[in-house]
Amino acid sequence: MRWNGLPSARPSPPGPSSPSAGEPVLDPGTRADLARCRVVYLSVTEQAVAGRINGGKRPLLAGGLSDWTRIYELRRPLYEELAGLHIDTSNRPMDSIADDVVAWTLRGQNTHD
């Protein structure tokens, strides 16, 4: 199933089968679409994410940090492959992260720098 967040992708039917969050990167067609785009990979360390996911209602993270780590380790190579810019968001203010993304965008780099 193709993720419906990209303009070139067809809309997906709503419901439990629709991908969300990091799931679109698992679809080869979506990865092909993303490879033609400028992609920013925003990462976070295990320590920083621990407090963010405790007590949440995310079915894929029902097992807590161990589920997050397993999923992240499976997806990380895909994120790294696609991203033209990687920013660790673990301990940075959002304004600083946004400034970095804007600066990268204004420099006009299209792919992996």
C-alpha positions in Angstrom: 0.0 0.0 0.0 1.4 3.4 -1.0 1.4 6.2 1.6 -1.0 8.9 0.7 1.1 11.8 2.0 3.0 12.3 -1.2 1.4 14.2 -4.1 2.3 11.4 -6.6 0.9 8.6 -4.4 -2.7 7.5 -4.7 -4.9 8.0 -1.6 -5.1 5.0 0.7 -8.4 3.9 2.2 -8.9 5.1 5.8 -8.8 2.5 8.6 -6.3 0.3 10.4 -4.5 -0.7 7.2 -3.4 2.9 6.5 0.2 3.5 7.3 1.2 6.2 9.8 4.2 7.7 11.5 7.3 5.9 10.2 5.5 3.2 8.3 5.5 4.8 4.9 9.3 4.3 4.6 8.6 0.5 4.6 6.8 0.6 1.3 9.2 0.3 -1.7 7.0 2.5 -3.9 6.9 5.3 -1.3 10.7 5.0 -0.8 11.1 5.5 -4.6 8.9 8.6 -4.4 10.9 9.9 -1.4 14.2 9.3 -3.2 13.1 12.0 -5.6 12.4 14.4 -2.8 14.4 16.4 -0.2 14.1 14.4 3.0 15.0 15.4 6.5 15.6 12.6 9.0 14.8 13.8 12.5 16.2 11.3 15.0 16.1 10.9 18.7 18.1 8.8 21.2 16.7 6.0 23.1 17.2 8.0 26.4 15.4 11.0 25.0 12.5 9.0 23.6 11.9 7.0 26.8 10.0 9.7 28.6 8.0 10.5 25.5 6.5 7.1 24.9 5.7 5.9 28.5 2.0 5.6 29.1 1.2 6.4 25.5 -1.6 4.8 23.4 0.6 3.7 20.5 -0.2 0.0 19.7 3.2 -0.6 18.0 4.9 0.6 21.2 2.8 -1.5 23.7 6.0 -3.1 24.9 7.5 0.3 25.6 11.1 1.2 24.9 12.1 -2.3 23.8 9.5 -2.1 21.0 10.7 1.4 20.0 14.3 0.2 19.9 13.4 -2.8 17.8 11.3 -0.8 15.3 13.9 2.0 15.1 16.8 -0.4 14.4 14.8 -2.0 11.6 13.9 1.3 10.0 17.0 3.4 10.7 18.9 2.2 7.5 16.0 3.2 5.4 15.8 6.7 7.0 19.5 7.1 6.6 19.4 6.1 3.0 16.7 8.5 2.0 17.7 11.6 4.0 19.6 14.5 2.6 19.8 16.0 6.1 20.0 14.2 9.5 19.3 16.1 12.7 19.4 14.6 16.2 16.5 16.2 18.0 17.2 14.6 21.4 18.4 17.7 23.2 17.8 20.6 20.9 15.1 23.3 21.0 12.6 23.1 18.2 13.5 26.6 17.0 17.1 25.5 16.4 16.0 22.4 14.5 13.6 24.4 12.4 16.4 26.9 11.6 18.7 24.1 10.5 16.0 22.7 8.2 15.3 26.1 6.7 19.0 26.9 6.2 19.5 23.5 4.4 16.4 24.2 2.3 17.6 27.7 1.3 21.0 26.3 0.3 19.1 24.3 -2.3 20.8 20.9 -1.8 18.6 18.3 -3.3 20.1 15.1 -1.9 22.4 13.7 0.7 24.8 16.2 2.1 
